[in-house]
Amino acid sequence: MARLDRGPVSGAACGPDMPAIEVRSLSFAYPGVETPVFGELDWRVPQGAFALLVGGTGSGKSTLLSLLKPEIAPAGERTGDARVLGENVADMDVRASAERVGYVFQDPENQIVCETVWHEMAFGLENLGVSRDEMRRRVAETSYFFGLEDWLHRDTDTLSGGRKQLLSLAAVLALRPRVLLLDEPTSQLDPVAEKNFLHALFRVNRELGCTVVVATHQPRPMLEYATCAYRIEDGRVREVADMASLGRRESLFSDDMLGWGAIRCANKGVFSRREDNLGSPEPPGDVSSAKKSSELDKSSEFVAQTSLENGSEAFPRTDGSRILQKMHGGSATTLSEGWFRYDRAGGWVLRGLDVAFSAGAVHAIVGGNGCGKSTILSVLAKTAKLQRGRMVRGAASAALLPQNPKALLVAETVRDELMEWASTCGYDENLARERAASLGLSGLDGRHPYDLSGGQRQLLALAKLLLIGPELLLLDEPTKGLDLFSRRIIARALRDHAKAGGTVIMATHDLDFAEQVADDVAMMFDGEIACMEPPADFFADNVFYRA
């Protein structure tokens, strides 16, 4: 492919010294919200940069990037000036926007609209009225650049998450934008897919000359590619002088808290899958996201403590004797010889799966995109049914937080979301406020859930589930789009839930979170659990799946 920084661009003249992005005195507030997301913000990104944009959950990263792409800019009160390659974003028509700015979303499901890979690649070009010959040439050229030719005629819904995200990138690049904006593009990718995606992004930047800006909470894997980084905080953007500081691995617990090493050693060997440790679980109860647990019926027992100062209660893992006692008492959740596929023509996603999850513990499931992690959660939530085998759920109630939290958000305000199940589950507004505060959602009562950041929506959906107190809490990528502080809050909430006797099972690509919070980590491969070990043992022996 030819370099994208060559040749004329319609509109304003664009010399090499002109910044790729220039924002001056930009202010923005969502409808009905007095406090702006940011005010009088200034920001410049040079042409050809591979820039990282970091900042806390809700700091305005996604809002800022979306204001640079007219088609997806949010509604609200806006003042100031935003320019891309010299042209005011507010004055761009569809063609100018396509030639200047490409945008890749966090979730490829929100971007892919066509049934086949080829048609997805051609879709944007068709909308711009590109001739058929030129369209075929661009699709061919872009496919070769990204290595898509072997699956060009595949159905998009059969692709793994990593390939879907690569397809989203390729489809945008077929339009030949000069600036590429990406919002948390790797948050749903497994470690191997993440490396492949970032390498492709690096080639786009270096070989094609495209300016790349990535909003991320996980900058560490990107530092070898980045040329500069910016932090958005308190409504201002500042360049990060010491980029190496972004690569430091931060703990989910404060310095005065107990370390995990001794606890891991104490727990070593506890999570046996032997039949004689499992006992005979009680018959499974009905899934109900609006039914209170029979034993854990007080939501106040699950209010997460956000204070990180008390070292004596630092995310304590359940001791081994208690776990064995719980398992022997019949509260384990098990899958025995489980087989599942989504349709008769498709392959088996679960292939004779045997696994046991003890109560009173946090369990993490890791593995590649499309390996079946989410399927296990769906089976346990009874939204999918095994074709063969047996599932015994040792919990009277269960709740599932899906990858897309919007599936749980149906009300017009944050307050109404939190109170949706209050009459059914018996909690009051005071408890709802406590739960919101414990998850860092204070002051958002009147906001529309869709006007929140992706991370804030994730926390809101989790708050709704914790208010109903399910015994079995199922989480699909719970830390997606969250900063360190928010991940600490969730870590505390999950440990508190397990401490109260609940069971937490999460599918995750966040290996740091799994290592520091889970009692055991299971790797899904070829439809089965390849291994299930305490975190210290699991990560000690891995080469690619390392925290």
N, C-alpha and C positions, 0 to 999 in steps of 0.2 A: 504494500500500500504506500502511496505517496505521502510525504509529510503533510500534516494538516495545517502547519503554520506557513505554507507556501501559497502564493496566489492571492488575488484580491478577495476582500470580503465586502459585501454590499453595505451601504450606509456610510458611517463615519470612517475617515481615514484611520488606518491602524498601523503605526510604526512599531519597530521592535522595542522602543522605550516606553510605549504606552502600556499601562498595567492591564493584565487580563481582567481583573476585577477591581473596581474602584467604588467604594461606598462612602458617601459623605453626609454626615448629620442625619443618618437614617433613624427614624423612630417608627415603632409599630405597636399597636394595641389591638387585641381581639375584640370583637363586638361585645358590648356590655361589660367590659372589664376596664376599670379606671387605670390600673397600673400597667404601663406599657411593658412589653417583653424586653425591649431595649429602647434607649433614647439617645439621640445625638451620636449614633455609632459611626465610627470611621474605620475603614479597612481597605487595604490595598494588597493585592496578590500579583506578583510579577508574571509575565508571560513565560511559559515553559516550566513553571514550578510544579513540584509534586508536594502539595501543601496539606497538612493535617489541621483539622479544626476540632479542638477538644473543649470540654467544659462539662459542668455537672448536668444531671438530669433536669430538664426544664429550663436550662439556661438560655435556650433560643437558637441552638445550632440548626435544627431542622427548619425552623421558621426563617432564619437568615438565608439558608440555601434556597428554600422554596421561593423567596422574594426575588431571586435572581432568574427565575424561570417563569415567564408570564402565565403560561397555561395552568400552572399548579399553584400560583401565588394565593395565599389564604385571604379571605375577606377580612377587613378590619380598617382601622384608621392609620394611615401611613403618611409620613412626611419625610422630606430629605430626598437624596439622589442616589440611585444605584446604576452603575454602568458596567457593561461587559464589552471589552474591546472598544471602548469609546462611545458606544451607543447606549442611550438611556433605555433601561429595561422596559419602562412604561410605554415607550414608543415602538417597541418591536412588534412586527407582525409575525405570523406563524412561520414564514420562511426564514426571516431574519433570526428568530429564536432558534430554529432548527440548525441553522448554519453556525450559530455562535455558541449555544449552550445545550449540552446533553445532560440528562439527569437519570441516575440509577437509584431506585428505591431500596429500602432495607429488605423488603419482602418481594421476591420476584413474582409471586402470585398476584401482586397488585399492579404489575407492569405487563405481564404476558397476556395477550388477548386472542391469539390465533391458535388453531388446532395443531398445526405442524411447524417445525422449526423454520422451514423455507418461507412459509407465509408470514411468520413473525418477523423474519429478517426483512421482508419486502414491505411490510405493512406501512411503516412510516414513509417510505419512498413513494408508495402509491398515493398516500394522502397529500404529498407535496407535488403530485403530478409529474414525477420523473418518468421519462420514456421507458418502455419495456426493455429495450436493449441496454440502456444505461442501468436500469434496475438489476438486470441479470449480471451485468459486469460488477456492480458494487457488491451484490450478494456473494458472487463467486470470490471476489478479492477479499472480502471481509471473512468469509468462511475459511479460506486458506490461512489467513493471518491468525485466526483463533483456533484452527484445527477442528472445525465443525463438520467437515465434509462427510465424515463417516456416519453422522447422525442427522444429516440435513433434512431427511424425509421422515424422521421420527415424529410421533405425536408428542406435543409439549408436555402433556400430563403424565408421560411415562419417564420423563427425565428426573434425575436426582436433583436435590437442591443446589448442589454445586454447578451442575450443567445449566440449570435454569438461570442462575445468576450470571454465568458466563454468556448465555444467550441474550439476556437483557443488556449486558454490556455491548455485545456484538451488534445487536439491533440498533442501539443508539449510535454506535460508531459508524454504521452504514450511512448515517445521515451526514457524517463528516463534521461534527461540531468542533470548534476550536478550544472550547472550555468544557470540561467534564466535571459535574458535581455528583458526588455519591454520598448517600445518607446511610451510615452503618451498613455498608454492603456485605460485610463478612460475618455479621452477628449470628446468622443462622447456618453457617458453614462449619463442617467438621475441620479439624486441623489440616488435613491433607488438602481438602478442597480449598481452604483458605489460602494455603501457600500457592496453589496453582492459580487462583484468581488474582492474588497480589502480583504474581510474576507477569500475568497477562496485562495487568494495569500498568506495571512498570514499563513494559514494552510499548504500550500506548503512549506513555509519557515520553520515553527516551527516543523511540524510533519514529514515532509519528509527530512528535513535537506538540502534543496536546497538553494543555494546562490541566492538571488534575487536582481537585480539592475533595478531600475525604473527611466527613464528620464522623468521629469515632469516640467510643469510650475505651477502646482497647488499642492504643497506638503502638504498643511494643512490637508486634510483628511487622509493622509498616516502617519502622525507623530506618531500616537498611535501604529503603527506596526514597524516603522523604527528603526534600531539600529545605523545607521550612515548616514551622508549626505555629499555630495561633491558638490562644485560649480566650474563650468568651466567658466573661464573669461580670456580674453586677452591671449588665447592660453595656459592657465595653469589650472590644477586641484588642488584645495585646499580643505581640509576637513573643514566642517562647525563646528566650535567649539560650537556655541550656537544654537542648533537645534530648540529651542523654538522660535527663531527669524523668522524661516520659517513659523510659524503659525500665525504671526500677519496679520490681515486683512488690506491690503493697499487700500487707496482710489484711485479712478481713476482721482482725481483732486488734485492739490497741496494745501498745507495748507492755502495759502492766498486766495484761491478761495471761492466763496460763498458756504455755506452748502446747502444741499438739503431739509432740514426739512421744512423751511418756504415755499419753492416753492411747495413741496408736499401738504402742507396744503392748499395753495392757489388754487391748482388744484383739490382738493378733490371734487368728484361729477361731474366733468366736462364731463367725458366720458360716457354720457348716451347713451343707444342704442334705445331710444324712436324714433318712426317713425317721429314725428314732428320736430326733430332736424336734420334729414338726408336730407330733401329736395329731389329734383329729379336730380340725377347725370346725367352728360352728357354721351352719348354713349361711350363705351370703345374704345380705339384706338388699333392699332395693336402692338403686341410685336415685338420689334426690338432691338437687341443688337447692331445694327449699325445705328440707327436712332436717331437724336437729338430731344430733347424735344422741342415742339413748343414754350413754354413759358420760359423754363429754358434752353435757347439755348446757353448759354455761359459757357463752362466748367470752365472758370476761376472763376466763381461765387462759384464753389464747391471746390476750392483748400483748403484742410484742413490746418488749422493753428496749427502747432505742438507745438508752444510755450505755456507753461503752466503758464506763469508769470502774465498775465493780469487777475486779479481777476474779473474785471467787465464783462468779457465775458466767464465765467466759465460754459461751457456746458449749457447755459440757456434753461430751458424748456419753451415751448411756453405757454403764458398765456391763461387762460381759455376762455376769450372773443374772442381771435383770433381763437382758435380752433372751437368754435361754429360758428363764422362767416364763417370760411372755410367750415364747414360742411353744413351750410345753403346755401352757395354758390354753392353747388352741386359737390364738388371735393372729396367726400368720396368714398372709395372703399368698396363695400358691397357684401356679399354672403347671399342669401335668400333661405331658405329651400333647402340647397345644399346636394345632395346625390352623393356619388362616391364610386366605388369599382374598383379594377384593373382587375378582371375577373368575369364572371358570377358565377363560382363555389365558389369564395371567399366571405368573409363577407364584409359588408359595412364599409369603412374606415371613411367616412363622413356620418352622419345620421341626415338629416334635419338641417344642420348647418345654424345658423343665426349669422352674425357678421358684424360690420361696423368699418372701419379703417379711421380715419380722416386724411386729408392732413395737412402738416406742423407739423408732429409729428413723434416720434419714437415709434413703437409698438413692444412688445416682446410677443412671444408665447412659453409657456413652457409646459411640460408634459412628460410622460414616453416614452421610446423608442417604436416606432411603433404605437403611438397614433394618428398620422395623421398630425403632424406639417408640415413636408415636403410636404405632399399632398396638404395642403392649399396653400403653395407657388407655387406648380406646377399648380394648378388651376388658381391662380392669374396671373401666367406667360403665361397661355394658352398652356402649354405643356401637360396638362391633362384637360379633359372636363367633366363637371358635367353630370351625367346621368339624374338627375332631379334637378330642382331648377334654380336659376338665379344668374349670377355673373355680377355685374356692376363695371367696373373699371374706377374710376374718374381720369384717367391720360392718356395723349396722348402717353406716351412711358413708357416702363418698362424693367428692366433688372434683371436677377436672378444670384446670386452667389451660386452655388451648394455646397454640403458638400465637394465634391472632386474638388478642384480648377483646377486640371489638365484638367478637361473638357473644360476649357477656354483657356488653354495654348497650342499654336500650333506652335510657332515660335522657331527659333534656339537660339535667344538671348533675354535678358530682353528688350533691346532697341526695337527690332523688335516687341515684344509683345505689347509694349506701343504704337507703331506707326501703328499697324495693321488696325485700323479703322480711322486713321487720315484724309485720303482723303475723306471718306464718311461723317465724322462728322465735318470736318472743323477746327480741332485744329492742332497746329504746334509742332515741336520738343521741343521748349522752354517750352511750357505748359506741355508737357509730362514729361520733366525733373523736372519741378516744382512739378507736382503731385507725381512723384517718390520720390523726396526729402521729400515731406510732409508726406509720408507714411514710411519713414525710409529706402528707397531703393537706396540711393545714392551710387555710386561706383560699381554698379552691372551690368552696361550696357552690358558688354560683356559676362556675365555668361549665361550658358544654364539654362532655367527655372527649369529643372529637377535636376540640381545640387544645387539648393537653398534648404534651410531648409523648412520643411513643413509650418512653420509660414511665411517665406518670400514668398513662393508661394501664400499663402492666401492673403497677402498684395498686391502682384503683380496683382492677379486676381481682387481684389477690385479696384486697381488703374485703370485698363482697363475700368471697368464699370463706375467709376466716371468721367472719361475723356469724355464719351459720354453724360453725364448729363441726365440720365433718371428721369422722374418725380416720378416714382414708383420704389423704390430700394428694392429688395427681397433678403434676406440673410439667408442661411442655415448654422447654427453654425459658425458665422463670426469670433469668437475669438478662435476657435480651434487651439491649438498649438502655442499660442501667449503668450509672457511674459507681465508683467505689463506695461512696456513702450509702447509696440506695441498696447496693449489694450487701453491705453490712446489715442494713435494716432487715432485708429478707433473710439473711443468715440467722439473725436473732429470732425472727418469727418462726422459721422452720425448726430451729432447735427447741424453741419453747413448745411448739406443737408436739414434737416427739417426746419431750420431757413430760408432757401431760398425758402421755400414753397413746398419742395418735401415730399414724404411719404416714410417712412422706416418701413418695416415689417420684423422682424427677428425671426427665430425659434432658440432657444438656450437652452442649459443646463447650461450656465454660469449665475447662479443666481445673483452673485455679480454685473456682468455687467448689467443685466436686471434691477436690483434695482437702480443702479446709473445713467443709461443712458436713460431708456425708460420713456415715458410719461404714458403708461399704460401696464399692464401685464395681459395676458389672459392664463388661464389653459385649455388645451385640454384634454378631457376625454370622452370615449365612443362615439366618433364621433361628439362631440359637444363642444362648449365653456362652461365649467362649471362655470367660473367666469371671469370677466374682470374689473380690478380696477386699480387705481393709485398705484404705487409700495408701498407706505407707508401702505396703507390699505391691499394690497395683502399679503405682507410678515408678517404683524403684526398678522394675524389670522392663519397662516400656522404652522404646526408642523414639517412636513418632508421637504416641499419645502420652506426652509428658506435660505436667503442669509447669 
